[in-house]
Amino acid sequence: MVNVAKISEVPNFGKKVVSVSGKVILLVNIKGAIYAVENECPHQGSPLGAAVVKDGYISCPRHGYRFNLTDGSCAEHPDYILATFKVQLSGDDILVDLS
């Protein structure tokens, strides 16, 4: 697990892009639950920093592909899976498993 940010840096219903060990990761805070996903849509590589987050899904701003924040699945296009990372909170630290 790698320390990537402070919880206070990701506001409720907000997002934060971080670069760690050569990977660009998007952190999402939904009511204190932190999710970590790759910051690139697997469809055409669009950055997800401007994506809409709603009901546990993140929607790509380019074509609207909706990915489950928990497992990265896309019900409408099952061939595309967004990489997700395990998150652990320790005090105010957000730790992410990059393996």
C-alpha positions as CSV (number, residue, x, y, z in Angstrom):
1,M,0.0,0.0,0.0
2,V,1.3,3.4,-1.0
3,N,0.3,6.7,0.6
4,V,-1.2,8.8,-2.2
5,A,-3.1,11.7,-0.6
6,K,-4.8,13.0,2.5
7,I,-8.6,12.5,2.9
8,S,-8.9,16.2,3.5
9,E,-7.6,16.7,-0.1
10,V,-10.6,14.9,-1.6
11,P,-13.8,16.7,-0.7
12,N,-17.1,14.9,-0.3
13,F,-18.4,14.1,-3.7
14,G,-15.1,15.4,-5.1
15,K,-12.2,14.0,-7.1
16,K,-8.5,14.3,-7.1
17,V,-5.9,13.1,-9.7
18,V,-2.6,11.8,-8.3
19,S,0.5,10.4,-10.0
20,V,2.1,7.5,-8.1
21,S,4.8,5.1,-9.4
22,G,4.2,6.0,-13.0
23,K,0.4,5.6,-12.7
24,V,-2.2,8.3,-12.9
25,I,-5.0,7.6,-10.5
26,L,-8.3,9.3,-9.8
27,L,-9.5,9.4,-6.2
28,V,-13.2,9.8,-5.7
29,N,-14.9,10.5,-2.3
30,I,-18.5,9.5,-1.9
31,K,-19.7,10.3,1.6
32,G,-16.3,9.3,3.1
33,A,-15.9,6.2,1.0
34,I,-12.8,6.6,-1.1
35,Y,-12.4,4.9,-4.5
36,A,-9.3,4.7,-6.6
37,V,-9.5,4.1,-10.4
38,E,-7.2,4.7,-13.4
39,N,-7.6,8.2,-14.7
40,E,-8.1,7.0,-18.3
41,C,-11.2,5.6,-19.9
42,P,-10.4,2.1,-21.3
43,H,-12.5,3.0,-24.4
44,Q,-10.4,5.7,-26.0
45,G,-8.1,6.9,-23.2
46,S,-10.0,10.1,-22.3
47,P,-9.0,11.5,-18.8
48,L,-11.7,11.0,-16.2
49,G,-10.9,14.1,-14.0
50,A,-14.0,15.8,-15.5
51,A,-16.2,12.7,-15.3
52,V,-19.6,12.8,-13.6
53,V,-19.9,10.6,-10.5
54,K,-23.4,9.4,-9.6
55,D,-24.9,6.4,-7.8
56,G,-21.6,4.6,-7.5
57,Y,-20.7,5.0,-11.1
58,I,-18.3,7.3,-13.0
59,S,-19.2,8.4,-16.5
60,C,-16.6,9.2,-19.1
61,P,-17.0,12.8,-20.3
62,R,-16.2,11.9,-23.9
63,H,-18.7,9.1,-24.8
64,G,-20.6,8.6,-21.5
65,Y,-19.4,5.0,-20.8
66,R,-20.4,4.3,-17.2
67,F,-18.1,2.3,-14.9
68,N,-18.8,0.8,-11.5
69,L,-16.4,2.4,-9.0
70,T,-16.1,-0.8,-7.0
71,D,-15.1,-3.2,-9.7
72,G,-14.6,-1.1,-12.9
73,S,-17.3,-3.0,-14.9
74,C,-19.3,-1.3,-17.6
75,A,-22.7,-3.0,-18.0
76,E,-23.4,-1.3,-21.4
77,H,-20.0,-2.3,-22.9
78,P,-18.6,-5.3,-20.9
79,D,-15.5,-5.5,-23.0
80,Y,-14.2,-2.3,-21.4
81,I,-13.2,-2.5,-17.7
82,L,-11.8,0.4,-15.8
83,A,-8.8,-0.6,-13.5
84,T,-9.6,-0.1,-9.9
85,F,-7.3,-0.2,-6.9
86,K,-7.9,-1.3,-3.3
87,V,-8.0,1.6,-0.9
88,Q,-7.2,1.7,2.8
89,L,-7.7,4.7,5.1
90,S,-5.2,5.3,7.9
91,G,-6.0,8.4,9.9
92,D,-6.1,11.1,7.3
93,D,-4.0,9.1,4.8
94,I,-5.3,7.4,1.7
95,L,-3.3,4.3,0.9
96,V,-3.7,2.5,-2.4
97,D,-2.6,-1.0,-3.5
98,L,-1.0,-0.5,-6.9
99,S,-0.4,-4.2,-7.5
